[in-house]
Amino acid sequence: MALYVRQKEYDEDIFDVIDEISEEYENLLSESEGWFVLTSDLHPPA
């Protein structure tokens, strides 16, 4: 499963922030099957 972060404007450190959030929840998901990916395609919200 992938969750895309979309914003009107992006800070230069958006992927650092995404990494920090992912690391915070990594332990909760470590025993689950499959993958959960938090990312961005740098597009504006639909």
LUMSEVO-778733 format. One record per residue (C-alpha): residue number from 0; x, y, z. Coordinates in Angstrom, 2 decimals. Example, Ala and Ser with C-alpha at 12.3 -4.5 7.8 and 13.67 -1.06 7.14 Angstrom:
<n=0&u=12.30&v=-4.50&w=7.80>
<n=1&u=13.67&v=-1.06&w=7.14>
***
This chain:
<n=0&u=0.00&v=0.00&w=0.00>
<n=1&u=1.28&v=3.48&w=-0.79>
<n=2&u=0.17&v=6.78&w=0.71>
<n=3&u=1.11&v=9.84&w=-1.33>
<n=4&u=1.75&v=13.18&w=0.35>
<n=5&u=0.47&v=16.02&w=-1.83>
<n=6&u=0.73&v=19.70&w=-0.99>
<n=7&u=0.17&v=22.96&w=-2.84>
<n=8&u=3.78&v=23.93&w=-2.15>
<n=9&u=6.69&v=21.73&w=-1.14>
<n=10&u=9.59&v=22.51&w=1.17>
<n=11&u=13.02&v=21.38&w=0.04>
<n=12&u=13.16&v=18.89&w=2.90>
<n=13&u=9.86&v=17.12&w=2.13>
<n=14&u=11.53&v=13.73&w=1.71>
<n=15&u=13.43&v=14.16&w=4.99>
<n=16&u=10.10&v=14.80&w=6.73>
<n=17&u=8.56&v=11.76&w=5.04>
<n=18&u=11.53&v=9.64&w=6.17>
<n=19&u=11.14&v=10.86&w=9.77>
<n=20&u=7.44&v=9.99&w=9.79>
<n=21&u=8.11&v=6.57&w=8.24>
<n=22&u=10.78&v=5.77&w=10.83>
<n=23&u=8.43&v=6.75&w=13.65>
<n=24&u=5.86&v=4.14&w=12.59>
<n=25&u=8.23&v=1.47&w=11.26>
<n=26&u=8.17&v=-0.59&w=14.47>
<n=27&u=4.37&v=-0.69&w=14.52>
<n=28&u=4.29&v=-2.15&w=11.03>
<n=29&u=7.34&v=-4.44&w=11.26>
<n=30&u=5.29&v=-7.53&w=12.10>
<n=31&u=2.65&v=-6.90&w=9.43>
<n=32&u=2.58&v=-8.62&w=6.07>
<n=33&u=3.21&v=-6.61&w=2.93>
<n=34&u=4.56&v=-3.11&w=2.55>
<n=35&u=3.37&v=0.35&w=3.49>
<n=36&u=5.12&v=3.20&w=1.69>
<n=37&u=4.76&v=6.89&w=2.52>
<n=38&u=6.01&v=8.98&w=-0.40>
<n=39&u=5.29&v=11.94&w=-2.67>
<n=40&u=5.12&v=12.42&w=-6.41>
<n=41&u=5.46&v=16.19&w=-5.86>
<n=42&u=2.13&v=16.85&w=-7.57>
<n=43&u=-0.42&v=19.28&w=-6.14>
<n=44&u=-3.56&v=17.91&w=-4.46>
<n=45&u=-6.23&v=16.73&w=-6.88>
***
